[in-house]
């Protein structure tokens, strides 16, 4: 429900985006795919959730990502990719998809410098102009000028030939996703239409050939058809997205961290409503069509689909494990010990231990979040030696 104390400017912002979406629905003949609604709600220029200027990350925003709670996550990622960057040498790039507040870049760069693996270029592919400026201001304050000069912001994937590491934390879950439903054995796609009062409502229309074929592919892997009425998400465009974001990457590694499940767990009968959800002010919201532009929309990742997409792009599968195993296998205990040794008091040491608990505990981020890597002409080293989950794919 809308709070009676909602900022009028905030409500007006949402109303402008809703008007834009209504115009597109009418122009499309009365309905648009849910994936298009999600794309506009999150990324419409100047109005979408990620395109506008509202705070999103941290305690004052709508959710907290791993890099926002401290340096340990980013430092362990840096440890994992350091062998790849050192192996490539002076021409190495590190490309981060979606830079958030800039904290991940800050912590990762400092650790890469400490382990003699700083790439020649640290590039952030960030579609939001507002977030770009926040990242730039944050990093300019926290990095020395020669190091800051190695950071750049990209308007799109690197199309020229490059070598290095592509990293994405909580990116795939925010890709606009189609929603499918089964009715009398036929595949339908969820659309968004308008009711008599102009409010957004969901309606089903026959799925196109791409989505229908993708659903049948999943059914074949599950060895059973979906039950009538089953509804969930599926990203048939994921292979094309992976190929697009790697651009001209010739050799190096891909590393993805996100929340999700392997396919057989993603499409369990008890998940007959799918994984789509909305978050606002750290609260789960039931109505994903409400408050367009003011709440985050997200769906869990099918890691089997990601494995197919990464290998389909010409990379070797390097490993898959939950976040706790990934961090522990990439020096979390050592990083914690070093930070505790430098901590000024017991309160700071306690905060560090709480950070570890959040990152690794099964009831927090430890098992819900998972890491998957791919490599070509490079070696991750020990990055995925702990807690291998590839047998579940």
C-alpha positions in Angstrom: 0.0 0.0 0.0 1.1 3.6 -0.6 2.1 5.3 2.6 0.0 8.4 3.4 3.3 10.1 4.2 4.8 9.3 0.8 6.8 12.2 -0.7 4.7 13.9 -3.3 7.7 14.3 -5.6 8.3 10.5 -5.3 4.7 9.7 -6.2 4.8 12.2 -9.1 7.9 10.5 -10.4 6.2 7.1 -10.4 3.1 8.5 -12.0 5.2 9.9 -14.9 6.6 6.4 -15.5 3.2 4.8 -15.2 1.9 7.2 -17.8 4.7 6.3 -20.2 4.0 2.5 -19.7 0.3 3.1 -20.3 1.0 4.9 -23.5 3.1 2.0 -24.7 0.4 -0.5 -23.8 -2.2 1.4 -25.8 0.2 1.8 -28.7 0.9 -2.0 -28.6 -2.8 -2.8 -29.0 -3.7 -3.3 -25.3 -0.9 -5.4 -23.8 2.9 -5.6 -23.6 5.0 -8.6 -22.4 5.8 -8.6 -18.7 9.5 -8.5 -19.7 8.9 -5.1 -21.4 7.1 -3.8 -18.4 10.0 -4.9 -16.2 12.5 -3.2 -18.6 10.6 0.1 -18.5 10.1 -0.1 -14.7 13.8 -0.6 -14.1 15.5 1.1 -17.0 13.3 3.7 -18.7 15.7 6.7 -19.2 15.4 9.1 -16.3 12.4 7.3 -14.8 13.2 3.7 -14.3 14.3 2.3 -10.9 17.9 2.0 -11.9 18.0 5.0 -14.2 16.7 7.6 -11.7 18.4 9.2 -8.8 16.8 7.5 -5.7 19.0 5.8 -3.2 19.0 2.0 -3.8 22.0 0.5 -2.1 22.8 0.1 1.6 20.8 0.7 4.8 19.1 3.8 3.4 18.1 2.2 0.2 16.0 -0.7 -0.8 18.5 -3.6 -0.5 22.0 -4.4 0.6 24.4 -6.1 -1.7 27.6 -8.0 -0.6 30.0 -5.1 -1.4 27.9 -2.6 0.6 28.5 -4.4 3.9 32.3 -4.2 3.8 35.5 -5.0 2.0 35.7 -8.8 2.5 33.5 -9.8 -0.4 35.4 -7.7 -3.0 38.8 -8.7 -1.6 38.0 -12.4 -2.0 36.8 -11.8 -5.6 40.1 -10.1 -6.2 42.0 -13.1 -4.8 40.0 -15.4 -7.1 40.7 -13.5 -10.3 44.3 -12.4 -9.5 45.8 -15.4 -11.2 43.9 -14.7 -14.4 45.0 -11.0 -14.4 48.6 -11.8 -13.6 48.7 -14.5 -16.3 47.5 -12.0 -18.9 49.9 -9.3 -17.9 50.2 -5.7 -18.8 47.2 -5.6 -21.2 44.7 -7.1 -18.8 41.3 -5.5 -18.3 38.8 -5.9 -15.5 35.2 -5.2 -16.6 32.6 -4.8 -13.9 28.9 -5.0 -15.0 26.8 -2.6 -12.9 29.0 -0.7 -10.5 26.5 -0.1 -7.7 27.8 2.5 -5.3 31.4 2.1 -6.4 32.4 0.3 -3.2 33.2 -3.0 -4.9 35.5 -1.3 -7.3 37.3 0.5 -4.4 37.9 -2.6 -2.4 38.7 -4.8 -5.4 41.2 -2.3 -6.8 43.0 -1.9 -3.5 43.3 -5.7 -3.1 44.5 -6.3 -6.7 47.2 -3.7 -6.1 48.2 -5.4 -2.9 48.7 -8.8 -4.7 50.4 -7.3 -7.7 47.5 -8.0 -10.1 46.1 -4.6 -10.8 44.9 -4.5 -14.5 45.9 -1.9 -16.9 42.3 -0.8 -17.1 39.4 -1.2 -14.7 36.2 -0.5 -16.6 32.6 -0.2 -15.3 29.7 -0.8 -17.6 27.0 1.2 -15.9 23.8 2.2 -17.8 22.6 4.7 -15.1 24.1 8.1 -15.6 23.2 8.9 -12.0 25.0 5.9 -10.6 28.0 6.6 -12.8 28.4 10.0 -11.2 28.1 8.5 -7.7 30.7 5.9 -8.5 33.0 8.4 -10.0 32.8 10.7 -6.9 33.3 7.8 -4.6 36.4 6.4 -6.3 37.9 9.8 -6.9 37.8 10.4 -3.1 39.2 6.9 -2.2 41.9 6.2 -4.8 45.1 8.0 -5.5 45.1 10.0 -8.8 47.4 7.5 -10.7 45.1 4.6 -9.8 41.9 6.5 -10.4 43.1 7.3 -13.9 43.0 3.6 -14.7 39.2 3.5 -14.1 36.8 4.3 -16.9 33.1 4.0 -17.6 31.8 2.3 -20.7 28.7 3.0 -22.7 28.5 -0.6 -23.9 30.4 -3.8 -24.1 34.1 -3.7 -25.2 33.8 -4.5 -28.9 37.6 -4.3 -29.6 39.7 -7.4 -28.9 40.5 -7.5 -25.2 41.8 -9.9 -22.5 40.9 -10.0 -18.9 38.0 -10.6 -16.5 34.3 -9.9 -16.7 32.6 -9.7 -13.4 28.9 -9.4 -12.5 27.4 -9.4 -9.0 23.6 -9.4 -8.8 23.1 -8.4 -12.5 21.4 -11.3 -14.1 18.6 -11.3 -11.5 17.7 -7.8 -12.8 17.5 -8.7 -16.5 14.0 -8.1 -17.8 12.5 -11.6 -17.8 9.7 -13.2 -19.7 7.1 -15.0 -17.6 5.4 -18.2 -19.0 2.4 -20.2 -18.0 1.0 -23.5 -19.0 -2.7 -23.8 -19.9 -4.1 -27.1 -21.3 -0.6 -28.1 -22.4 0.0 -24.9 -24.4 2.7 -22.3 -23.5 1.5 -18.8 -22.8 3.4 -15.6 -22.1 2.4 -13.2 -19.3 1.6 -9.7 -20.5 0.6 -6.5 -18.8 -2.6 -4.7 -19.8 -4.9 -2.1 -18.4 -8.2 -2.6 -16.6 -11.2 -0.3 -17.0 -9.7 2.1 -14.5 -6.3 2.2 -16.2 -4.6 0.1 -13.5 -2.0 -2.5 -14.6 -3.2 -6.1 -14.7 -1.6 -9.4 -15.9 -3.1 -11.3 -18.9 -1.8 -14.3 -20.8 -1.3 -14.5 -24.5 0.1 -17.3 -26.7 3.9 -17.5 -26.4 6.1 -16.8 -29.4 8.2 -19.5 -30.9 11.4 -18.6 -29.0 9.8 -18.7 -25.6 7.7 -21.8 -26.3 10.8 -23.7 -27.6 12.7 -22.6 -24.5 10.0 -23.9 -22.2 9.9 -27.3 -24.1 13.7 -27.5 -23.7 13.4 -27.1 -20.0 10.6 -29.7 -19.8 12.8 -32.2 -21.7 15.6 -31.7 -19.2 13.2 -32.1 -16.3 11.8 -35.3 -17.9 8.3 -34.2 -17.3 5.9 -31.5 -18.6 4.9 -28.6 -16.4 1.6 -29.0 -14.7 -1.4 -27.0 -15.9 -1.3 -23.6 -14.4 2.4 -23.6 -13.7 3.9 -20.1 -14.0 7.5 -19.1 -13.8 10.3 -17.1 -15.4 12.7 -18.1 -18.2 15.4 -16.1 -20.0 15.7 -17.5 -23.6 17.8 -14.5 -24.4 20.4 -15.3 -21.8 22.9 -16.8 -24.3 22.6 -13.7 -26.5 23.1 -11.5 -23.5 26.2 -13.3 -22.4 27.7 -13.1 -25.9 26.9 -9.4 -26.1 28.4 -8.4 -22.7 31.7 -10.2 -23.3 32.1 -8.3 -26.5 35.6 -8.9 -28.0 37.0 -10.9 -25.1 39.6 -13.2 -26.5 41.0 -14.8 -23.4 40.3 -14.5 -19.7 37.5 -15.3 -17.3 33.9 -14.7 -16.6 32.6 -14.6 -13.0 29.0 -14.3 -12.0 27.6 -14.1 -8.4 23.9 -14.0 -7.9 21.0 -15.7 -6.1 19.2 -18.6 -7.8 19.1 -22.4 -8.2 20.1 -25.1 -10.6 17.3 -25.9 -13.0 15.8 -28.9 -11.3 15.4 -26.9 -8.1 14.4 -23.7 -9.9 11.3 -25.4 -11.4 10.2 -27.5 -8.5 6.4 -28.1 -8.3 6.2 -26.0 -5.1 7.5 -23.0 -7.1 4.5 -23.0 -9.3 4.2 -19.2 -9.0 7.8 -18.5 -10.0 10.5 -16.5 -8.3 9.6 -13.0 -9.4 9.4 -10.5 -6.5 9.6 -6.8 -5.7 11.6 -5.1 -2.9 11.2 -1.6 -1.5 12.8 -0.2 1.7 14.2 -3.7 2.5 10.6 -5.2 2.5 9.3 -7.8 0.1 6.4 -6.4 -1.8 3.6 -8.6 -3.2 2.4 -6.4 -6.0 5.1 -6.4 -8.7 3.1 -4.0 -10.9 2.7 -1.3 -8.2 4.8 1.8 -7.8 6.6 1.6 -11.1 10.1 3.1 -10.8 10.0 3.0 -7.0 10.6 -0.7 -6.3 13.2 -3.2 -7.4 11.9 -6.1 -9.5 14.0 -9.3 -9.5 13.9 -13.0 -10.4 16.2 -15.8 -9.3 18.8 -17.1 -11.7 18.6 -20.5 -13.4 22.3 -21.5 -13.0 21.9 -24.4 -15.4 20.9 -21.9 -18.1 23.9 -19.7 -17.2 26.2 -22.7 -17.5 24.7 -23.4 -21.0 25.1 -19.8 -22.0 28.7 -19.5 -20.8 29.9 -22.7 -22.5 27.8 -21.8 -25.6 29.8 -18.6 -25.9 33.0 -20.6 -26.3 34.3 -20.6 -22.7 35.2 -23.6 -20.5 33.1 -24.2 -17.4 35.4 -23.4 -14.4 33.2 -24.0 -11.4 30.0 -23.6 -9.5 29.6 -23.3 -5.7 27.6 -21.3 -3.1 28.9 -17.9 -2.0 30.1 -19.2 1.4 32.3 -21.9 -0.2 33.6 -19.4 -2.8 34.6 -16.8 -0.3 36.1 -19.4 2.1 38.0 -21.0 -0.8 39.4 -17.6 -1.8 41.0 -16.4 1.4 38.1 -15.2 3.6 39.7 -16.4 6.8 43.0 -14.7 6.0 41.3 -11.5 4.9 39.3 -11.5 8.2 42.4 -12.1 10.3 44.3 -9.2 8.6 41.3 -6.8 9.1 40.9 -7.9 12.7 44.6 -7.2 13.3 44.2 -3.7 12.1 40.8 -3.0 13.8 41.0 -0.2 16.4 38.7 -1.9 19.0 36.5 -4.8 19.9 33.5 -3.1 18.3 35.2 -3.0 15.0 36.3 -6.6 15.3 32.7 -7.6 16.1 31.5 -5.7 13.0 33.9 -7.7 10.9 32.7 -11.0 12.3 29.1 -9.9 11.6 30.1 -9.1 8.0 31.4 -12.7 7.6 28.2 -14.1 9.1 26.1 -12.2 6.6 28.2 -13.3 3.7 28.4 -17.0 4.6 25.6 -18.0 6.9 23.0 -20.3 5.2 20.1 -18.1 6.4 21.8 -15.0 5.1 23.8 -14.8 1.8 25.9 -17.9 2.2 23.7 -20.5 0.3 21.1 -18.3 -1.5 23.9 -16.6 -3.4 26.1 -18.7 -5.7 29.2 -18.2 -7.9 29.9 -19.5 -11.3 33.0 -19.1 -13.4 34.1 -19.7 -17.0 37.6 -19.4 -18.6 39.2 -19.4 -22.0 43.0 -19.3 -22.4 43.3 -18.7 -18.7 43.3 -20.4 -15.3 41.3 -19.5 -12.2 43.6 -21.4 -10.0 42.0 -22.5 -6.8 38.9 -20.3 -7.0 36.4 -23.1 -7.2 38.1 -25.9 -5.2 35.8 -25.6 -2.2 32.2 -26.8 -2.2 31.7 -27.8 -5.8 28.0 -27.9 -6.8 28.4 -28.7 -10.5 26.8 -32.1 -10.0 23.5 -30.4 -9.3 23.4 -28.6 -12.7 
